């Protein structure tokens, strides 16, 4: 959801995170990946404008994501 929200394709995110496109696909299917790989994907998404929210930061109390606010200037 975060990847699509910022308009990145699988290959684009993979390049930003320096992982194989298949790794992104496996992650999105819910398959396990190494913690360091997850960190690389998260860092790439954050650099592209995704903000990760922890438990209790949403109305329903669960974790989630949002996009960084863009200055109107």
PDB file as gemmi writes it, atoms N, CA and C in Angstrom:
CRYST1    1.000    1.000    1.000  90.00  90.00  90.00 P 1                      
ATOM      1  N   UNK A   1       0.819  -1.182   0.000  1.00  0.00           N  
ATOM      2  CA  UNK A   1       0.000   0.000   0.000  1.00  0.00           C  
ATOM      3  C   UNK A   1       0.870   1.256   0.000  1.00  0.00           C  
ATOM      4  N   UNK A   2       1.913   1.274   0.784  1.00  0.00           N  
ATOM      5  CA  UNK A   2       2.789   2.447   0.838  1.00  0.00           C  
ATOM      6  C   UNK A   2       3.453   2.678  -0.514  1.00  0.00           C  
ATOM      7  N   UNK A   3       3.917   1.611  -1.131  1.00  0.00           N  
ATOM      8  CA  UNK A   3       4.588   1.727  -2.430  1.00  0.00           C  
ATOM      9  C   UNK A   3       3.646   2.322  -3.466  1.00  0.00           C  
ATOM     10  N   UNK A   4       2.443   1.810  -3.535  1.00  0.00           N  
ATOM     11  CA  UNK A   4       1.470   2.310  -4.502  1.00  0.00           C  
ATOM     12  C   UNK A   4       1.069   3.752  -4.185  1.00  0.00           C  
ATOM     13  N   UNK A   5       0.991   4.079  -2.906  1.00  0.00           N  
ATOM     14  CA  UNK A   5       0.591   5.422  -2.497  1.00  0.00           C  
ATOM     15  C   UNK A   5       1.543   6.508  -2.958  1.00  0.00           C  
ATOM     16  N   UNK A   6       2.799   6.172  -3.128  1.00  0.00           N  
ATOM     17  CA  UNK A   6       3.765   7.165  -3.601  1.00  0.00           C  
ATOM     18  C   UNK A   6       4.117   6.958  -5.073  1.00  0.00           C  
ATOM     19  N   UNK A   7       3.418   6.028  -5.711  1.00  0.00           N  
ATOM     20  CA  UNK A   7       3.572   5.843  -7.152  1.00  0.00           C  
ATOM     21  C   UNK A   7       4.828   5.123  -7.584  1.00  0.00           C  
ATOM     22  N   UNK A   8       5.382   4.274  -6.720  1.00  0.00           N  
ATOM     23  CA  UNK A   8       6.578   3.512  -7.078  1.00  0.00           C  
ATOM     24  C   UNK A   8       6.197   2.127  -7.579  1.00  0.00           C  
ATOM     25  N   UNK A   9       6.842   1.695  -8.639  1.00  0.00           N  
ATOM     26  CA  UNK A   9       6.691   0.331  -9.105  1.00  0.00           C  
ATOM     27  C   UNK A   9       7.609  -0.588  -8.311  1.00  0.00           C  
ATOM     28  N   UNK A  10       7.422  -1.861  -8.493  1.00  0.00           N  
ATOM     29  CA  UNK A  10       8.241  -2.851  -7.785  1.00  0.00           C  
ATOM     30  C   UNK A  10       9.722  -2.657  -8.117  1.00  0.00           C  
ATOM     31  N   UNK A  11      10.037  -2.496  -9.380  1.00  0.00           N  
ATOM     32  CA  UNK A  11      11.441  -2.334  -9.772  1.00  0.00           C  
ATOM     33  C   UNK A  11      12.033  -1.041  -9.234  1.00  0.00           C  
ATOM     34  N   UNK A  12      11.229   0.024  -9.204  1.00  0.00           N  
ATOM     35  CA  UNK A  12      11.728   1.297  -8.676  1.00  0.00           C  
ATOM     36  C   UNK A  12      12.055   1.191  -7.190  1.00  0.00           C  
ATOM     37  N   UNK A  13      11.148   0.595  -6.417  1.00  0.00           N  
ATOM     38  CA  UNK A  13      11.405   0.429  -4.993  1.00  0.00           C  
ATOM     39  C   UNK A  13      12.596  -0.485  -4.767  1.00  0.00           C  
ATOM     40  N   UNK A  14      12.679  -1.550  -5.536  1.00  0.00           N  
ATOM     41  CA  UNK A  14      13.813  -2.470  -5.405  1.00  0.00           C  
ATOM     42  C   UNK A  14      15.134  -1.743  -5.636  1.00  0.00           C  
ATOM     43  N   UNK A  15      15.171  -0.887  -6.650  1.00  0.00           N  
ATOM     44  CA  UNK A  15      16.396  -0.129  -6.936  1.00  0.00           C  
ATOM     45  C   UNK A  15      16.732   0.814  -5.782  1.00  0.00           C  
ATOM     46  N   UNK A  16      15.730   1.497  -5.248  1.00  0.00           N  
ATOM     47  CA  UNK A  16      15.966   2.415  -4.128  1.00  0.00           C  
ATOM     48  C   UNK A  16      16.463   1.686  -2.882  1.00  0.00           C  
ATOM     49  N   UNK A  17      15.913   0.491  -2.648  1.00  0.00           N  
ATOM     50  CA  UNK A  17      16.283  -0.292  -1.469  1.00  0.00           C  
ATOM     51  C   UNK A  17      17.508  -1.169  -1.709  1.00  0.00           C  
ATOM     52  N   UNK A  18      17.955  -1.204  -2.963  1.00  0.00           N  
ATOM     53  CA  UNK A  18      19.093  -2.038  -3.353  1.00  0.00           C  
ATOM     54  C   UNK A  18      18.857  -3.512  -3.040  1.00  0.00           C  
ATOM     55  N   UNK A  19      17.657  -3.978  -3.439  1.00  0.00           N  
ATOM     56  CA  UNK A  19      17.299  -5.392  -3.317  1.00  0.00           C  
ATOM     57  C   UNK A  19      16.750  -5.839  -4.668  1.00  0.00           C  
ATOM     58  N   UNK A  20      16.571  -7.126  -4.830  1.00  0.00           N  
ATOM     59  CA  UNK A  20      16.012  -7.665  -6.069  1.00  0.00           C  
ATOM     60  C   UNK A  20      14.504  -7.412  -6.124  1.00  0.00           C  
ATOM     61  N   UNK A  21      13.952  -7.178  -7.320  1.00  0.00           N  
ATOM     62  CA  UNK A  21      12.501  -7.007  -7.435  1.00  0.00           C  
ATOM     63  C   UNK A  21      11.711  -8.177  -6.841  1.00  0.00           C  
ATOM     64  N   UNK A  22      12.247  -9.380  -6.966  1.00  0.00           N  
ATOM     65  CA  UNK A  22      11.579 -10.539  -6.382  1.00  0.00           C  
ATOM     66  C   UNK A  22      11.454 -10.453  -4.877  1.00  0.00           C  
ATOM     67  N   UNK A  23      12.380  -9.770  -4.245  1.00  0.00           N  
ATOM     68  CA  UNK A  23      12.319  -9.581  -2.794  1.00  0.00           C  
ATOM     69  C   UNK A  23      11.118  -8.713  -2.433  1.00  0.00           C  
ATOM     70  N   UNK A  24      10.875  -7.664  -3.209  1.00  0.00           N  
ATOM     71  CA  UNK A  24       9.720  -6.803  -2.967  1.00  0.00           C  
ATOM     72  C   UNK A  24       8.437  -7.606  -3.160  1.00  0.00           C  
ATOM     73  N   UNK A  25       8.399  -8.409  -4.202  1.00  0.00           N  
ATOM     74  CA  UNK A  25       7.223  -9.239  -4.473  1.00  0.00           C  
ATOM     75  C   UNK A  25       6.973 -10.209  -3.332  1.00  0.00           C  
ATOM     76  N   UNK A  26       8.017 -10.874  -2.859  1.00  0.00           N  
ATOM     77  CA  UNK A  26       7.857 -11.814  -1.745  1.00  0.00           C  
ATOM     78  C   UNK A  26       7.370 -11.095  -0.490  1.00  0.00           C  
ATOM     79  N   UNK A  27       7.928  -9.933  -0.214  1.00  0.00           N  
ATOM     80  CA  UNK A  27       7.521  -9.159   0.952  1.00  0.00           C  
ATOM     81  C   UNK A  27       6.035  -8.787   0.854  1.00  0.00           C  
ATOM     82  N   UNK A  28       5.611  -8.332  -0.315  1.00  0.00           N  
ATOM     83  CA  UNK A  28       4.221  -7.926  -0.493  1.00  0.00           C  
ATOM     84  C   UNK A  28       3.255  -9.098  -0.431  1.00  0.00           C  
ATOM     85  N   UNK A  29       3.727 -10.304  -0.695  1.00  0.00           N  
ATOM     86  CA  UNK A  29       2.898 -11.507  -0.553  1.00  0.00           C  
ATOM     87  C   UNK A  29       2.852 -11.981   0.893  1.00  0.00           C  
ATOM     88  N   UNK A  30       3.638 -11.338   1.764  1.00  0.00           N  
ATOM     89  CA  UNK A  30       3.633 -11.708   3.177  1.00  0.00           C  
ATOM     90  C   UNK A  30       4.645 -12.773   3.541  1.00  0.00           C  
ATOM     91  N   UNK A  31       5.549 -13.083   2.620  1.00  0.00           N  
ATOM     92  CA  UNK A  31       6.583 -14.067   2.915  1.00  0.00           C  
ATOM     93  C   UNK A  31       7.672 -13.418   3.765  1.00  0.00           C  
ATOM     94  N   UNK A  32       8.388 -14.217   4.511  1.00  0.00           N  
ATOM     95  CA  UNK A  32       9.434 -13.701   5.373  1.00  0.00           C  
ATOM     96  C   UNK A  32      10.643 -13.183   4.597  1.00  0.00           C  
ATOM     97  N   UNK A  33      11.230 -12.107   5.106  1.00  0.00           N  
ATOM     98  CA  UNK A  33      12.474 -11.588   4.563  1.00  0.00           C  
ATOM     99  C   UNK A  33      13.391 -11.260   5.735  1.00  0.00           C  
ATOM    100  N   UNK A  34      14.665 -11.133   5.457  1.00  0.00           N  
ATOM    101  CA  UNK A  34      15.631 -10.829   6.511  1.00  0.00           C  
ATOM    102  C   UNK A  34      15.353  -9.450   7.112  1.00  0.00           C  
ATOM    103  N   UNK A  35      15.582  -9.296   8.415  1.00  0.00           N  
ATOM    104  CA  UNK A  35      15.378  -7.993   9.055  1.00  0.00           C  
ATOM    105  C   UNK A  35      16.163  -6.864   8.385  1.00  0.00           C  
ATOM    106  N   UNK A  36      17.391  -7.123   7.958  1.00  0.00           N  
ATOM    107  CA  UNK A  36      18.177  -6.056   7.311  1.00  0.00           C  
ATOM    108  C   UNK A  36      17.564  -5.663   5.967  1.00  0.00           C  
ATOM    109  N   UNK A  37      16.920  -6.618   5.296  1.00  0.00           N  
ATOM    110  CA  UNK A  37      16.245  -6.327   4.039  1.00  0.00           C  
ATOM    111  C   UNK A  37      14.996  -5.489   4.298  1.00  0.00           C  
ATOM    112  N   UNK A  38      14.261  -5.836   5.331  1.00  0.00           N  
ATOM    113  CA  UNK A  38      13.092  -5.050   5.720  1.00  0.00           C  
ATOM    114  C   UNK A  38      13.505  -3.623   6.064  1.00  0.00           C  
ATOM    115  N   UNK A  39      14.613  -3.470   6.774  1.00  0.00           N  
ATOM    116  CA  UNK A  39      15.120  -2.131   7.110  1.00  0.00           C  
ATOM    117  C   UNK A  39      15.450  -1.334   5.857  1.00  0.00           C  
ATOM    118  N   UNK A  40      16.045  -1.984   4.867  1.00  0.00           N  
ATOM    119  CA  UNK A  40      16.400  -1.305   3.617  1.00  0.00           C  
ATOM    120  C   UNK A  40      15.151  -0.839   2.877  1.00  0.00           C  
ATOM    121  N   UNK A  41      14.119  -1.671   2.862  1.00  0.00           N  
ATOM    122  CA  UNK A  41      12.866  -1.303   2.197  1.00  0.00           C  
ATOM    123  C   UNK A  41      12.202  -0.149   2.943  1.00  0.00           C  
ATOM    124  N   UNK A  42      12.161  -0.240   4.256  1.00  0.00           N  
ATOM    125  CA  UNK A  42      11.557   0.826   5.054  1.00  0.00           C  
ATOM    126  C   UNK A  42      12.304   2.148   4.845  1.00  0.00           C  
ATOM    127  N   UNK A  43      13.624   2.112   4.863  1.00  0.00           N  
ATOM    128  CA  UNK A  43      14.426   3.319   4.668  1.00  0.00           C  
ATOM    129  C   UNK A  43      14.151   3.937   3.304  1.00  0.00           C  
ATOM    130  N   UNK A  44      14.047   3.103   2.280  1.00  0.00           N  
ATOM    131  CA  UNK A  44      13.760   3.597   0.929  1.00  0.00           C  
ATOM    132  C   UNK A  44      12.376   4.237   0.865  1.00  0.00           C  
ATOM    133  N   UNK A  45      11.397   3.619   1.490  1.00  0.00           N  
ATOM    134  CA  UNK A  45      10.046   4.177   1.493  1.00  0.00           C  
ATOM    135  C   UNK A  45      10.001   5.500   2.254  1.00  0.00           C  
ATOM    136  N   UNK A  46      10.688   5.550   3.376  1.00  0.00           N  
ATOM    137  CA  UNK A  46      10.722   6.795   4.153  1.00  0.00           C  
ATOM    138  C   UNK A  46      11.387   7.916   3.362  1.00  0.00           C  
ATOM    139  N   UNK A  47      12.460   7.592   2.673  1.00  0.00           N  
ATOM    140  CA  UNK A  47      13.149   8.598   1.848  1.00  0.00           C  
ATOM    141  C   UNK A  47      12.253   9.095   0.715  1.00  0.00           C  
ATOM    142  N   UNK A  48      11.328   8.247   0.277  1.00  0.00           N  
ATOM    143  CA  UNK A  48      10.418   8.609  -0.814  1.00  0.00           C  
ATOM    144  C   UNK A  48       9.163   9.323  -0.317  1.00  0.00           C  
ATOM    145  N   UNK A  49       9.012   9.471   1.014  1.00  0.00           N  
ATOM    146  CA  UNK A  49       7.891  10.242   1.541  1.00  0.00           C  
ATOM    147  C   UNK A  49       6.863   9.499   2.354  1.00  0.00           C  
ATOM    148  N   UNK A  50       7.124   8.264   2.729  1.00  0.00           N  
ATOM    149  CA  UNK A  50       6.196   7.499   3.551  1.00  0.00           C  
ATOM    150  C   UNK A  50       6.554   7.694   5.024  1.00  0.00           C  
ATOM    151  N   UNK A  51       5.524   7.879   5.850  1.00  0.00           N  
ATOM    152  CA  UNK A  51       5.704   7.979   7.297  1.00  0.00           C  
ATOM    153  C   UNK A  51       5.016   6.774   7.920  1.00  0.00           C  
ATOM    154  N   UNK A  52       5.747   5.997   8.691  1.00  0.00           N  
ATOM    155  CA  UNK A  52       5.184   4.832   9.359  1.00  0.00           C  
ATOM    156  C   UNK A  52       4.619   5.237  10.706  1.00  0.00           C  
ATOM    157  N   UNK A  53       3.411   4.777  11.011  1.00  0.00           N  
ATOM    158  CA  UNK A  53       2.735   5.094  12.256  1.00  0.00           C  
ATOM    159  C   UNK A  53       2.679   3.853  13.130  1.00  0.00           C  
ATOM    160  N   UNK A  54       2.936   4.025  14.396  1.00  0.00           N  
ATOM    161  CA  UNK A  54       2.906   2.905  15.337  1.00  0.00           C  
ATOM    162  C   UNK A  54       1.522   2.676  15.902  1.00  0.00           C  
ATOM    163  N   UNK A  55       1.419   1.676  16.756  1.00  0.00           N  
ATOM    164  CA  UNK A  55       0.157   1.387  17.433  1.00  0.00           C  
ATOM    165  C   UNK A  55      -0.330   2.628  18.163  1.00  0.00           C  
ATOM    166  N   UNK A  56      -1.621   2.881  18.067  1.00  0.00           N  
ATOM    167  CA  UNK A  56      -2.221   3.998  18.777  1.00  0.00           C  
ATOM    168  C   UNK A  56      -2.157   5.325  18.046  1.00  0.00           C  
ATOM    169  N   UNK A  57      -1.483   5.389  16.909  1.00  0.00           N  
ATOM    170  CA  UNK A  57      -1.387   6.647  16.168  1.00  0.00           C  
ATOM    171  C   UNK A  57      -2.510   6.800  15.143  1.00  0.00           C  
ATOM    172  N   UNK A  58      -3.329   5.790  14.996  1.00  0.00           N  
ATOM    173  CA  UNK A  58      -4.475   5.854  14.090  1.00  0.00           C  
ATOM    174  C   UNK A  58      -5.752   5.780  14.903  1.00  0.00           C  
ATOM    175  N   UNK A  59      -6.838   6.133  14.282  1.00  0.00           N  
ATOM    176  CA  UNK A  59      -8.136   6.120  14.963  1.00  0.00           C  
ATOM    177  C   UNK A  59      -8.452   4.731  15.511  1.00  0.00           C  
ATOM    178  N   UNK A  60      -8.169   3.691  14.749  1.00  0.00           N  
ATOM    179  CA  UNK A  60      -8.489   2.336  15.208  1.00  0.00           C  
ATOM    180  C   UNK A  60      -7.412   1.742  16.100  1.00  0.00           C  
ATOM    181  N   UNK A  61      -6.323   2.485  16.319  1.00  0.00           N  
ATOM    182  CA  UNK A  61      -5.286   2.040  17.236  1.00  0.00           C  
ATOM    183  C   UNK A  61      -4.217   1.153  16.652  1.00  0.00           C  
ATOM    184  N   UNK A  62      -4.347   0.740  15.402  1.00  0.00           N  
ATOM    185  CA  UNK A  62      -3.351  -0.150  14.804  1.00  0.00           C  
ATOM    186  C   UNK A  62      -2.252   0.613  14.091  1.00  0.00           C  
ATOM    187  N   UNK A  63      -1.222  -0.093  13.629  1.00  0.00           N  
ATOM    188  CA  UNK A  63      -0.147   0.552  12.873  1.00  0.00           C  
ATOM    189  C   UNK A  63      -0.632   0.916  11.472  1.00  0.00           C  
ATOM    190  N   UNK A  64       0.090   1.814  10.814  1.00  0.00           N  
ATOM    191  CA  UNK A  64      -0.281   2.210   9.469  1.00  0.00           C  
ATOM    192  C   UNK A  64       0.777   3.097   8.834  1.00  0.00           C  
ATOM    193  N   UNK A  65       0.415   3.705   7.725  1.00  0.00           N  
ATOM    194  CA  UNK A  65       1.311   4.623   7.022  1.00  0.00           C  
ATOM    195  C   UNK A  65       0.538   5.847   6.584  1.00  0.00           C  
ATOM    196  N   UNK A  66       1.269   6.906   6.329  1.00  0.00           N  
ATOM    197  CA  UNK A  66       0.716   8.100   5.700  1.00  0.00           C  
ATOM    198  C   UNK A  66       1.817   8.708   4.858  1.00  0.00           C  
ATOM    199  N   UNK A  67       1.481   9.668   4.019  1.00  0.00           N  
ATOM    200  CA  UNK A  67       2.473  10.349   3.200  1.00  0.00           C  
ATOM    201  C   UNK A  67       2.889  11.641   3.893  1.00  0.00           C  
ATOM    202  N   UNK A  68       4.151  12.035   3.715  1.00  0.00           N  
ATOM    203  CA  UNK A  68       4.632  13.288   4.275  1.00  0.00           C  
ATOM    204  C   UNK A  68       3.845  14.433   3.669  1.00  0.00           C  
ATOM    205  N   UNK A  69       3.630  15.460   4.467  1.00  0.00           N  
ATOM    206  CA  UNK A  69       2.980  16.650   3.952  1.00  0.00           C  
ATOM    207  C   UNK A  69       3.954  17.390   3.041  1.00  0.00           C  
ATOM    208  N   UNK A  70       3.427  17.910   1.957  1.00  0.00           N  
ATOM    209  CA  UNK A  70       4.239  18.657   0.995  1.00  0.00           C  
ATOM    210  C   UNK A  70       3.905  20.130   1.162  1.00  0.00           C  
ATOM    211  N   UNK A  71       4.929  20.959   1.277  1.00  0.00           N  
ATOM    212  CA  UNK A  71       4.710  22.404   1.376  1.00  0.00           C  
ATOM    213  C   UNK A  71       4.027  22.899   0.111  1.00  0.00           C  
ATOM    214  N   UNK A  72       3.106  23.808   0.256  1.00  0.00           N  
ATOM    215  CA  UNK A  72       2.366  24.341  -0.872  1.00  0.00           C  
ATOM    216  C   UNK A  72       3.121  25.388  -1.660  1.00  0.00           C  
ATOM    217  N   UNK A  73       4.375  25.679  -1.291  1.00  0.00           N  
ATOM    218  CA  UNK A  73       5.115  26.768  -1.846  1.00  0.00           C  
ATOM    219  C   UNK A  73       5.709  26.614  -3.140  1.00  0.00           C  
TER     220      UNK A  73                                                      
END                                                                             
